[in-house]
Amino acid sequence: MLNYHRIGDPDSTPYDRGLFSARQDAFAEQVAHLARSCDVISPADIETIRRERHGRFVLVTFDDGYRDNYELAVPVFASRGVPATFFICTGLIDRPHLAWWDEIAWMIRTTDAPALPAGEWFPSEIPLVDIRLAAVRTALARYKELPGERTEAFLAFLREATGQRHDGTGAASLWMTWDMIRKMQTGGITIGAHTVNHQVLGRLSEPEQEREIEGSRDRILAEIGRAPIAFAFPVGSRTRFTPATKNLLKANWFRYGFSFYGGVQSLDRFDPFDIRRVHVGHFVRQPVFERMTALPRVFARW
């Protein structure tokens, strides 16, 4: 189960460069390889392949709903006749704005402040040197650890510490529109849910989790006329969702939940609400990608 986020040039963005999975030419090579060498499936095929078991199965997924997915990735899938699954964060489509991870990266990359101060949020000062990747990663990791009710206070701290506040300019162009998503579905793309606001579900109360899960399902149904059967947990590591999260997916008529902590998904040890995915990063070169799909147990992170 391969997972992507963005396609394009990470060096050209002031936002979170870690979200870029491949440049366009590299991505086209990867999909060409999958079309030649693998049986690429969609979530609707999972039960069939679990019964039949004969094949070299790969499922390709994208998270969030960035517009570069529509502009750069979808044409590649169409040209090769390869199915794909896109997990959409509905709040980013309905109310386009800078997502929290992109805002954090942008604040740190554009500030003139010399450091993020130690105190309530960080045990020691975080220098903001010329290469700020480490500072971005530290701040993102801190956000992901926080209870849901504390995240806004953390963002407010970063805005004050950096002296930066994004005014929303250009944010709308980052995201797909519902018209694009409907065209994707018409073209054979599977549309799945990814919450409303991209909250880390394991940090929320059960009623808050249900609002995120049910709200995203209902918006997708209303816009494309089909309820999603698959859901991807935001962030998706083992601590970012709970048994209660999985039960809420069942109660809201989802058939599958996709996590994001690496590993090969076995057909024998199969939890339909914890389907493991492997991250594809922009550092993965074509020979390595081909070995990943040929020898997945060697390359997948367990």
C-alpha positions as CSV (number, residue, x, y, z in Angstrom):
1,M,0.0,0.0,0.0
2,L,1.9,3.1,-1.3
3,N,1.1,6.6,0.1
4,Y,1.8,9.9,-1.6
5,H,1.0,13.5,-0.6
6,R,2.2,16.0,-3.1
7,I,3.8,15.9,-6.6
8,G,6.2,18.6,-7.8
9,D,9.4,20.4,-6.8
10,P,9.8,20.7,-3.0
11,D,12.5,23.4,-3.4
12,S,10.0,25.8,-4.9
13,T,7.6,25.9,-2.0
14,P,7.7,28.1,1.2
15,Y,5.4,25.5,2.8
16,D,6.1,21.9,4.2
17,R,8.6,20.4,1.8
18,G,8.3,17.0,3.6
19,L,4.9,16.6,1.9
20,F,6.4,16.2,-1.5
21,S,6.5,12.5,-2.6
22,A,8.0,12.8,-6.1
23,R,8.7,15.2,-8.9
24,Q,6.4,14.9,-11.9
25,D,8.9,13.0,-14.1
26,A,9.9,10.6,-11.3
27,F,6.3,10.0,-10.5
28,A,5.5,9.1,-14.1
29,E,8.3,6.6,-14.1
30,Q,7.0,5.0,-10.9
31,V,3.5,4.6,-12.3
32,A,4.8,3.2,-15.5
33,H,6.7,0.6,-13.5
34,L,3.6,-0.3,-11.5
35,A,1.5,-0.6,-14.7
36,R,4.1,-3.0,-16.2
37,S,5.0,-5.1,-13.2
38,C,2.2,-5.1,-10.6
39,D,-1.5,-5.7,-10.1
40,V,-2.7,-2.2,-9.1
41,I,-6.0,-2.4,-7.1
42,S,-8.6,-0.1,-5.5
43,P,-10.2,-0.6,-2.1
44,A,-13.2,-2.3,-3.8
45,D,-10.9,-5.1,-4.9
46,I,-9.6,-5.9,-1.4
47,E,-12.0,-8.7,-0.5
48,T,-11.6,-10.4,-3.9
49,I,-7.8,-10.5,-3.7
50,R,-8.0,-11.8,-0.1
51,R,-9.9,-14.8,-1.5
52,E,-7.9,-15.3,-4.7
53,R,-4.4,-14.4,-3.5
54,H,-2.8,-14.8,-6.9
55,G,-1.0,-11.6,-7.9
56,R,1.5,-8.9,-7.0
57,F,-0.9,-6.4,-5.5
58,V,-0.2,-2.7,-5.0
59,L,-2.7,0.0,-3.9
60,V,-1.7,3.6,-4.6
61,T,-3.1,6.3,-2.3
62,F,-2.9,10.1,-2.0
63,D,-3.8,12.1,1.2
64,D,-5.2,15.6,1.8
65,G,-6.5,16.9,-1.6
66,Y,-3.7,19.1,-3.0
67,R,-4.4,20.5,-6.4
68,D,-1.0,19.3,-7.8
69,N,-2.4,15.8,-7.3
70,Y,-5.2,16.6,-9.8
71,E,-2.9,18.5,-12.2
72,L,0.2,16.3,-12.2
73,A,-0.8,12.9,-10.8
74,V,-4.3,12.1,-12.2
75,P,-3.2,12.5,-15.9
76,V,-0.4,10.0,-15.3
77,F,-2.9,7.5,-13.8
78,A,-5.3,8.1,-16.7
79,S,-2.6,7.6,-19.4
80,R,-1.5,4.3,-17.9
81,G,-5.0,3.0,-16.9
82,V,-3.9,2.6,-13.3
83,P,-6.5,3.0,-10.5
84,A,-5.7,5.2,-7.5
85,T,-7.4,6.3,-4.3
86,F,-7.5,9.9,-3.0
87,F,-8.3,10.6,0.6
88,I,-9.9,14.1,0.8
89,C,-9.9,16.4,3.8
90,T,-13.2,18.1,3.2
91,G,-12.7,21.2,5.2
92,L,-9.7,22.2,3.1
93,I,-11.9,21.9,0.0
94,D,-14.9,23.7,1.4
95,R,-12.9,26.5,3.1
96,P,-9.5,26.7,1.4
97,H,-6.9,27.8,3.8
98,L,-3.3,27.0,4.8
99,A,-3.2,23.7,6.6
100,W,-1.5,23.7,10.0
101,W,1.6,21.8,8.8
102,D,2.1,24.3,5.9
103,E,1.5,27.3,8.2
104,I,4.1,26.0,10.7
105,A,6.7,25.4,8.0
106,W,5.9,28.8,6.4
107,M,6.3,30.7,9.7
108,I,9.7,29.1,10.4
109,R,11.0,29.5,6.9
110,T,10.1,33.2,6.5
111,T,10.8,34.6,10.0
112,D,13.8,36.8,10.9
113,A,13.7,35.6,14.5
114,P,16.9,33.9,15.5
115,A,15.3,31.1,17.5
116,L,12.1,29.7,19.0
117,P,12.3,30.3,22.7
118,A,12.3,27.6,25.4
119,G,9.4,27.4,27.8
120,E,6.0,25.9,27.8
121,W,6.2,24.4,24.3
122,F,9.9,23.4,23.9
123,P,12.4,22.3,26.6
124,S,15.2,24.2,25.0
125,E,15.7,27.0,22.5
126,I,15.4,26.0,18.8
127,P,17.9,27.9,16.7
128,L,16.6,29.1,13.3
129,V,19.7,28.9,11.2
130,D,19.9,29.1,7.5
131,I,18.8,25.5,6.9
132,R,15.6,25.3,9.0
133,L,14.5,21.8,8.2
134,A,15.3,20.5,11.7
135,A,13.3,23.4,13.3
136,V,10.3,22.7,11.0
137,R,10.4,19.0,11.9
138,T,10.6,19.7,15.7
139,A,7.7,22.1,15.6
140,L,5.5,19.7,13.5
141,A,6.3,16.8,15.9
142,R,5.3,19.0,18.9
143,Y,2.0,19.9,17.3
144,K,1.2,16.2,16.7
145,E,1.8,15.4,20.3
146,L,-0.7,17.9,21.6
147,P,-4.3,17.3,22.8
148,G,-6.7,18.8,20.3
149,E,-7.7,21.7,22.5
150,R,-4.1,22.8,22.8
151,T,-3.2,23.1,19.1
152,E,-4.5,26.6,18.5
153,A,-2.6,27.9,21.5
154,F,0.6,26.4,20.0
155,L,0.0,28.0,16.7
156,A,-0.6,31.3,18.4
157,F,2.7,30.9,20.2
158,L,4.5,30.3,16.9
159,R,2.9,33.3,15.3
160,E,4.1,35.5,18.2
161,A,7.6,33.9,18.3
162,T,8.2,34.3,14.6
163,G,6.3,37.5,14.1
164,Q,4.6,35.9,11.1
165,R,0.9,35.5,10.3
166,H,-0.2,34.2,7.0
167,D,-3.0,36.3,5.4
168,G,-4.4,33.5,3.3
169,T,-3.1,34.8,-0.1
170,G,-2.7,31.9,-2.5
171,A,-4.1,29.3,-0.2
172,A,-7.1,28.6,-2.4
173,S,-4.9,27.5,-5.3
174,L,-3.3,24.8,-3.1
175,W,-6.4,22.7,-3.0
176,M,-8.7,20.8,-5.4
177,T,-12.2,21.9,-6.0
178,W,-15.3,19.7,-5.8
179,D,-15.7,19.9,-9.5
180,M,-12.2,18.4,-9.9
181,I,-13.0,15.7,-7.4
182,R,-16.2,14.8,-9.3
183,K,-14.2,14.6,-12.5
184,M,-11.7,12.3,-10.8
185,Q,-14.5,9.9,-9.7
186,T,-16.0,9.9,-13.2
187,G,-12.6,8.9,-14.5
188,G,-12.4,5.9,-12.2
189,I,-10.5,7.3,-9.2
190,T,-11.7,6.1,-5.8
191,I,-12.5,9.0,-3.4
192,G,-12.0,8.3,0.3
193,A,-12.4,10.4,3.5
194,H,-9.6,12.0,5.6
195,T,-11.6,14.0,8.2
196,V,-13.0,17.5,8.0
197,N,-10.1,19.5,9.6
198,H,-7.2,17.0,9.5
199,Q,-7.2,16.7,13.3
200,V,-5.2,14.0,14.9
201,L,-8.1,11.8,15.9
202,G,-6.3,10.0,18.8
203,R,-6.0,13.4,20.5
204,L,-9.7,14.2,20.4
205,S,-12.7,13.1,22.5
206,E,-15.0,10.5,21.0
207,P,-17.7,13.0,20.1
208,E,-15.1,15.2,18.4
209,Q,-13.7,12.2,16.5
210,E,-17.2,11.3,15.3
211,R,-17.8,14.8,14.0
212,E,-14.7,14.6,12.0
213,I,-15.4,11.1,10.6
214,E,-19.2,11.6,10.0
215,G,-18.7,15.1,8.7
216,S,-16.2,14.1,6.1
217,R,-18.3,11.1,5.0
218,D,-21.5,13.3,4.6
219,R,-19.7,16.1,2.6
220,I,-18.3,13.6,0.2
221,L,-21.6,11.9,-0.3
222,A,-23.3,15.2,-0.8
223,E,-20.8,16.4,-3.4
224,I,-20.1,13.3,-5.5
225,G,-23.2,11.2,-4.8
226,R,-21.4,8.2,-3.4
227,A,-20.5,7.5,0.2
228,P,-16.8,6.7,0.7
229,I,-16.0,3.2,1.9
230,A,-12.4,4.0,2.8
231,F,-10.9,6.4,5.4
232,A,-7.3,7.4,6.0
233,F,-6.3,8.5,9.6
234,P,-4.5,11.9,9.6
235,V,-0.8,11.5,10.6
236,G,-1.7,7.8,11.0
237,S,0.9,6.4,13.3
238,R,-0.1,3.8,15.9
239,T,-0.8,6.4,18.6
240,R,-2.8,8.8,16.3
241,F,-6.0,6.6,16.3
242,T,-7.6,4.4,18.9
243,P,-9.9,1.4,19.2
244,A,-12.7,3.9,19.6
245,T,-11.7,5.5,16.3
246,K,-12.0,2.2,14.5
247,N,-15.4,1.5,16.1
248,L,-16.6,4.9,14.9
249,L,-15.5,4.1,11.3
250,K,-17.6,0.9,11.5
251,A,-20.6,2.8,12.9
252,N,-20.4,5.3,10.1
253,W,-20.4,2.5,7.4
254,F,-16.8,2.6,6.4
255,R,-15.3,-0.7,5.4
256,Y,-11.6,0.2,5.6
257,G,-9.3,2.4,7.6
258,F,-5.8,3.2,6.4
259,S,-2.9,3.9,8.8
260,F,0.5,5.4,8.0
261,Y,3.3,3.9,9.9
262,G,4.9,1.6,7.3
263,G,5.1,-2.1,6.7
264,V,3.7,-4.6,4.3
265,Q,0.0,-5.4,4.7
266,S,-0.4,-9.1,5.1
267,L,-3.5,-10.8,3.7
268,D,-3.5,-13.2,6.7
269,R,-3.1,-10.8,9.6
270,F,-5.6,-8.4,8.2
271,D,-7.4,-5.7,10.2
272,P,-9.7,-3.8,7.8
273,F,-9.4,-0.7,10.1
274,D,-5.6,-0.6,10.3
275,I,-4.4,-1.2,6.8
276,R,-0.7,-0.4,6.7
277,R,0.8,2.0,4.1
278,V,4.4,2.8,3.1
279,H,5.4,6.4,2.5
280,V,6.9,7.3,-0.8
281,G,9.3,10.2,-0.4
282,H,10.9,12.5,-3.0
283,F,14.3,11.0,-2.1
284,V,13.3,7.6,-3.5
285,R,15.1,7.0,-6.9
286,Q,13.6,4.7,-9.5
287,P,15.9,1.7,-9.0
288,V,15.0,1.8,-5.3
289,F,11.3,2.2,-6.0
290,E,11.4,-0.9,-8.3
291,R,13.1,-2.9,-5.6
292,M,10.6,-1.7,-3.1
293,T,7.8,-3.2,-5.1
294,A,9.7,-6.4,-5.9
295,L,11.0,-7.0,-2.3
296,P,8.5,-5.1,-0.2
297,R,9.4,-6.9,3.1
298,V,13.0,-5.8,2.8
299,F,12.2,-2.1,2.1
300,A,9.0,-1.5,4.0
301,R,9.4,0.0,7.5
302,W,8.0,-2.3,10.2
